Amino acid sequence: MTSLVASQAEIDALRSDFLNTEPSPALYDERDIIRFKTNDVFVKKFLLHEKFARGNTKLALKRICDFLKWRKSFGVNDLKLETLREDLLSKGVLFLRGHDKEDPNLTIIFDLYKTKLKNFDMDLVKFILQTFQEYYPFFLSRLIFFEMPAIFTATWKVIKTWINPIFVKRIHFVDKQSVENFISKDVLPTSMGGNCTFEYSMQYLNETDREFRNQLHAKEGQGNVTKDENQEAIENGSSFD
């Protein structure tokens, strides 16, 4: 990903512009308003996204306002582990595992090996792409489709119409050989040609959730989440960041 910088002066200016709109709890979650007032990392990602996508920051304020409205309407601050479908979580249809070789941001891999067209959820892919593109700027490093069958060629042409051409550059199609250009074999499961033999479990989900939130809190200058705190958060339905 292109190396970009957002100065403290730019961060302060964007924060000031937002606060001058007199943000109201009727439009935005109060927790997000506080976060925007106090968290430089939160503000910086919007500046970096606009620099990367357009070469300037003119639309950063609009993107922030749209993002915060979406978070309130979608109830992001109140999403709970217990509200997600346990039958899907227990099967490991989605989980965190390791990092890619180059970028510390998030890389998502869709395993499409032997997938039939009838099993491909276009609405889910569209939601993921548009959510990262519009609401989580400069957070997604790559979106990787593993062993995508040739029958999906037409599907990909449709998907491309949903996303910004700049964002398209973050999407890659790989097989068992080329996936190693992005992901180490030590992280890849054996089904993808890697050496990783770990077995997914709900305990693993809880542990990786705690680790991920600790990394996020560290970036934002907050304290770590302890094992007991994480378990309490899960049992009480505490929100994700």
C-alpha positions as CSV (number, residue, x, y, z in Angstrom):
1,M,0.0,0.0,0.0
2,T,1.2,3.5,-0.8
3,S,3.1,5.2,2.1
4,L,1.2,8.3,3.1
5,V,1.4,10.7,6.0
6,A,-1.2,12.8,7.8
7,S,0.3,15.7,9.8
8,Q,-0.9,16.7,13.2
9,A,-2.0,20.0,11.7
10,E,-4.2,18.2,9.2
11,I,-5.7,16.0,11.9
12,D,-6.5,19.0,14.1
13,A,-8.0,20.9,11.2
14,L,-10.3,18.0,10.2
15,R,-11.4,17.6,13.8
16,S,-12.1,21.3,14.1
17,D,-14.2,21.2,10.8
18,F,-16.2,18.3,12.2
19,L,-16.8,19.9,15.6
20,N,-17.9,23.1,13.8
21,T,-20.8,21.1,12.3
22,E,-22.1,20.9,15.9
23,P,-22.4,17.1,15.9
24,S,-25.6,16.0,17.6
25,P,-26.4,12.7,19.4
26,A,-29.5,12.6,17.2
27,L,-27.3,11.9,14.2
28,Y,-24.3,10.2,15.8
29,D,-23.6,7.9,18.7
30,E,-22.2,10.0,21.5
31,R,-19.4,7.4,22.0
32,D,-18.2,8.1,18.5
33,I,-18.3,11.8,19.0
34,I,-16.1,11.5,22.0
35,R,-13.8,9.1,20.1
36,F,-13.5,11.6,17.2
37,K,-12.6,14.4,19.7
38,T,-9.9,12.5,21.5
39,N,-8.5,9.8,19.1
40,D,-6.0,11.0,16.4
41,V,-5.7,7.5,14.9
42,F,-9.4,7.5,14.2
43,V,-9.3,10.8,12.4
44,K,-6.0,10.0,10.6
45,K,-7.4,7.0,8.7
46,F,-9.9,9.3,6.9
47,L,-7.2,11.7,5.8
48,L,-5.0,8.8,4.6
49,H,-7.9,7.3,2.7
50,E,-8.7,10.5,0.8
51,K,-5.0,11.1,0.0
52,F,-4.7,7.5,-1.3
53,A,-7.9,7.5,-3.3
54,R,-8.1,11.1,-4.6
55,G,-4.8,12.7,-3.8
56,N,-6.4,15.3,-1.5
57,T,-8.6,15.5,1.6
58,K,-11.5,17.6,0.4
59,L,-14.1,14.9,0.9
60,A,-12.8,13.7,4.3
61,L,-15.3,15.6,6.3
62,K,-18.3,14.3,4.3
63,R,-16.9,10.7,4.5
64,I,-16.6,11.1,8.3
65,C,-20.2,12.4,8.7
66,D,-21.6,9.5,6.5
67,F,-19.5,7.0,8.5
68,L,-20.7,8.2,11.9
69,K,-24.3,8.2,10.7
70,W,-23.9,4.7,9.4
71,R,-22.4,3.5,12.7
72,K,-25.4,4.9,14.7
73,S,-28.0,3.4,12.3
74,F,-26.2,0.0,12.2
75,G,-25.7,0.0,15.9
76,V,-22.0,-0.8,15.6
77,N,-21.0,0.2,19.1
78,D,-23.6,-2.3,20.5
79,L,-22.7,-5.3,18.4
80,K,-22.1,-8.3,20.7
81,L,-20.5,-11.6,20.2
82,E,-23.6,-13.3,21.6
83,T,-25.8,-11.7,18.9
84,L,-23.9,-13.4,16.1
85,R,-25.1,-16.8,14.9
86,E,-23.5,-19.4,17.0
87,D,-24.0,-22.1,14.4
88,L,-21.8,-20.2,12.0
89,L,-19.2,-19.2,14.6
90,S,-18.9,-22.8,15.8
91,K,-18.1,-23.9,12.2
92,G,-15.4,-21.4,11.8
93,V,-16.9,-19.7,8.7
94,L,-15.0,-16.5,9.6
95,F,-12.0,-16.1,11.9
96,L,-8.8,-14.2,12.4
97,R,-5.5,-16.0,11.8
98,G,-2.0,-14.4,11.5
99,H,-0.9,-11.5,9.2
100,D,0.1,-11.1,5.6
101,K,3.7,-10.7,4.7
102,E,3.8,-6.9,4.1
103,D,1.0,-4.9,5.5
104,P,-0.2,-4.7,9.2
105,N,-3.7,-3.8,8.2
106,L,-6.4,-6.4,7.6
107,T,-6.3,-9.0,4.8
108,I,-9.4,-11.0,4.0
109,I,-9.2,-14.4,2.2
110,F,-12.3,-15.9,0.6
111,D,-11.7,-19.7,0.2
112,L,-13.6,-20.5,-3.0
113,Y,-12.0,-23.9,-3.7
114,K,-14.7,-26.0,-5.4
115,T,-17.3,-23.5,-4.6
116,K,-20.5,-23.6,-6.8
117,L,-22.2,-20.5,-8.1
118,K,-25.3,-21.3,-6.0
119,N,-23.2,-21.3,-2.8
120,F,-21.7,-17.8,-3.5
121,D,-23.4,-15.1,-1.5
122,M,-23.2,-12.0,-3.8
123,D,-25.0,-9.8,-1.2
124,L,-22.5,-10.7,1.5
125,V,-19.5,-9.9,-0.8
126,K,-21.1,-6.6,-1.8
127,F,-21.7,-5.7,1.8
128,I,-18.1,-6.5,2.8
129,L,-16.6,-4.5,-0.1
130,Q,-18.8,-1.5,0.3
131,T,-18.4,-1.4,4.1
132,F,-14.7,-1.4,3.9
133,Q,-14.6,1.1,1.0
134,E,-17.1,3.6,2.5
135,Y,-16.9,3.1,6.3
136,Y,-13.5,1.6,7.2
137,P,-11.0,3.6,5.0
138,F,-7.4,2.6,5.0
139,F,-8.1,-0.5,7.2
140,L,-8.3,-3.2,4.5
141,S,-4.9,-4.1,3.0
142,R,-6.1,-6.8,0.6
143,L,-9.1,-8.9,-0.3
144,I,-8.0,-12.2,-1.7
145,F,-10.1,-14.8,-3.6
146,F,-8.5,-18.2,-3.3
147,E,-9.0,-20.7,-6.1
148,M,-11.9,-18.9,-7.7
149,P,-13.6,-21.2,-10.3
150,A,-13.6,-19.9,-13.9
151,I,-17.4,-19.8,-13.8
152,F,-17.1,-16.8,-11.5
153,T,-15.6,-14.6,-14.2
154,A,-18.9,-13.0,-15.0
155,T,-19.6,-12.6,-11.3
156,W,-16.4,-10.6,-10.9
157,K,-17.3,-8.3,-13.7
158,V,-20.5,-7.4,-11.7
159,I,-18.6,-7.0,-8.5
160,K,-16.2,-4.5,-10.1
161,T,-19.0,-2.2,-10.9
162,W,-19.7,-1.8,-7.1
163,I,-16.3,-0.5,-6.1
164,N,-13.9,2.4,-6.7
165,P,-11.1,1.6,-9.2
166,I,-8.5,2.5,-6.6
167,F,-10.1,-0.1,-4.3
168,V,-10.0,-2.7,-7.1
169,K,-6.2,-2.7,-6.8
170,R,-6.5,-4.3,-3.4
171,I,-8.3,-7.3,-4.8
172,H,-6.2,-10.3,-5.8
173,F,-7.0,-13.8,-7.3
174,V,-4.7,-16.5,-6.2
175,D,-4.1,-20.3,-6.3
176,K,-2.0,-22.5,-4.0
177,Q,1.2,-21.2,-5.5
178,S,0.6,-17.5,-5.8
179,V,-1.1,-17.1,-2.4
180,E,2.3,-17.4,-0.9
181,N,3.2,-14.0,-2.4
182,F,0.9,-12.5,0.2
183,I,0.6,-15.0,3.1
184,S,3.3,-17.1,4.8
185,K,2.9,-20.9,4.6
186,D,3.2,-21.0,8.4
187,V,-0.1,-19.1,8.6
188,L,-1.9,-20.8,5.7
189,P,-3.9,-23.9,6.4
190,T,-2.9,-27.1,4.7
191,S,-6.0,-27.0,2.5
192,M,-4.5,-23.8,0.9
193,G,-1.0,-25.3,0.6
194,G,0.3,-24.1,3.9
195,N,1.8,-25.7,6.9
196,C,-0.7,-24.5,9.5
197,T,-2.5,-27.4,11.2
198,F,-4.4,-25.6,14.0
199,E,-7.9,-26.7,14.8
200,Y,-10.5,-23.9,15.1
201,S,-12.7,-23.8,18.2
202,M,-14.8,-21.3,20.1
203,Q,-12.0,-20.9,22.6
204,Y,-9.8,-19.9,19.7
205,L,-12.4,-17.3,18.7
206,N,-12.5,-15.8,22.2
207,E,-8.7,-15.7,22.4
208,T,-8.2,-14.0,19.0
209,D,-10.9,-11.5,19.7
210,R,-9.1,-10.5,22.9
211,E,-5.8,-10.3,21.0
212,F,-7.3,-8.2,18.2
213,R,-9.0,-5.8,20.6
214,N,-5.7,-5.4,22.5
215,Q,-3.9,-4.5,19.3
216,L,-6.6,-2.0,18.4
217,H,-6.6,-0.4,21.9
218,A,-2.8,-0.2,21.8
219,K,-3.0,1.7,18.5
220,E,-5.5,4.1,20.0
221,G,-3.6,4.6,23.3
222,Q,-6.0,2.5,25.5
223,G,-5.1,-0.2,28.0
224,N,-5.0,-3.9,27.3
225,V,-8.0,-6.3,27.6
226,T,-7.1,-9.0,30.2
227,K,-8.4,-12.5,29.9
228,D,-10.9,-11.9,32.7
229,E,-12.1,-8.6,31.2
230,N,-12.5,-10.2,27.8
231,Q,-14.5,-13.1,29.2
232,E,-16.7,-10.7,31.2
233,A,-17.2,-8.6,28.0
234,I,-18.3,-11.7,26.1
235,E,-20.6,-12.9,28.9
236,N,-22.1,-9.4,29.4
237,G,-22.4,-8.7,25.7
238,S,-19.9,-5.8,25.7
239,S,-19.6,-4.1,22.3
240,F,-16.8,-4.5,19.8
241,D,-14.8,-1.4,18.6
